[in-house]
């Protein structure tokens, strides 16, 4: 699977126990789905640091490729498919 450098970096963070926090918009549109669209994302590492490279475009690509998932409205985490797609590197061993 072809992944950009930013997507790969975000997947590495998620594979090590990170998460993507999301915020939804509060404007109400003509369709009546106000507050459903994700307007801001923050990728947080296991240690609580923020990954600056993770933006809405990277988030949308990872979500479209089903490499991340959210359960019960919680933060987005790496999916099983994402674990299979991430390239193995020494630092993915978690310590």
C-alpha distance (Angstrom), angle and dihedral (degrees) to the residues before:
residue distance angle dihedral
X1 . . .
X2 3.78 . .
X3 3.78 112.5 .
X4 3.76 127.8 175.2
X5 3.77 120.0 -124.6
X6 3.80 91.8 -104.5
X7 3.80 92.0 49.6
X8 3.80 91.0 49.1
X9 3.81 91.5 49.1
X10 3.80 91.7 50.7
X11 3.81 91.1 48.6
X12 3.81 90.4 52.0
X13 3.80 90.3 53.9
X14 3.80 91.0 48.4
X15 3.81 92.2 46.5
X16 3.81 88.8 56.9
X17 3.81 92.2 55.3
X18 3.80 102.1 -81.4
X19 3.79 126.7 138.7
X20 3.79 139.9 -153.9
X21 3.79 114.2 -126.3
X22 3.79 115.1 -155.9
X23 3.79 136.4 -162.3
X24 3.75 124.6 -156.3
X25 3.81 126.4 -141.4
X26 3.79 119.8 -102.2
X27 3.78 99.8 -154.6
X28 3.79 116.1 107.1
X29 3.78 113.0 -133.4
X30 3.78 130.3 -155.6
X31 3.80 89.9 -97.9
X32 3.78 91.7 61.0
X33 3.80 95.1 -119.5
X34 3.80 97.3 116.4
X35 3.75 113.8 159.6
X36 3.81 95.9 20.8
X37 3.81 99.7 97.0
X38 3.79 116.8 85.8
X39 3.79 108.2 -123.5
X40 3.81 103.5 172.5
X41 3.81 136.6 26.1
X42 3.79 133.1 -170.8
X43 3.79 122.2 -167.6
X44 3.81 110.3 -148.5
X45 3.80 124.1 -169.0
X46 3.78 124.5 -137.6
X47 3.83 88.5 -98.8
X48 3.81 92.4 52.9
X49 3.81 98.1 -103.8
X50 3.81 120.4 137.0
X51 3.81 121.8 -121.3
X52 3.80 106.4 -138.5
X53 3.83 95.4 -163.2
X54 3.80 94.3 65.3
X55 3.80 109.0 93.7
X56 3.80 136.2 152.9
X57 3.82 92.5 -81.1
X58 3.82 92.7 54.0
X59 3.81 90.6 43.7
X60 3.82 91.9 50.9
X61 3.81 92.0 48.8
X62 3.82 93.0 49.8
X63 3.79 91.1 46.9
X64 3.82 93.2 46.8
X65 3.82 90.3 51.7
X66 3.84 89.1 47.5
X67 3.79 92.5 -123.1
X68 3.81 92.4 131.1
X69 3.80 132.3 40.5
X70 3.76 140.7 -175.4
X71 3.78 123.9 -145.1
X72 3.77 122.7 -156.2
X73 3.80 94.2 -9.9
X74 3.79 91.9 -59.1
X75 3.79 127.8 132.9
X76 3.78 119.2 -59.4
X77 3.81 115.1 -99.8
X78 3.77 133.9 179.3
X79 3.81 114.6 -76.4
X80 3.78 127.3 -141.2
X81 3.79 88.7 -100.6
X82 3.80 88.7 51.9
X83 3.80 91.5 52.8
X84 3.79 89.4 54.3
X85 3.83 92.4 48.0
X86 3.80 98.5 48.8
X87 3.79 112.8 99.8
X88 3.79 114.0 -119.5
X89 3.78 115.1 -108.5
X90 3.75 133.1 167.0
X91 3.82 94.5 -111.2
X92 3.83 91.1 57.3
X93 3.78 88.8 77.2
X94 3.79 89.2 83.3
X95 3.73 101.1 -118.6
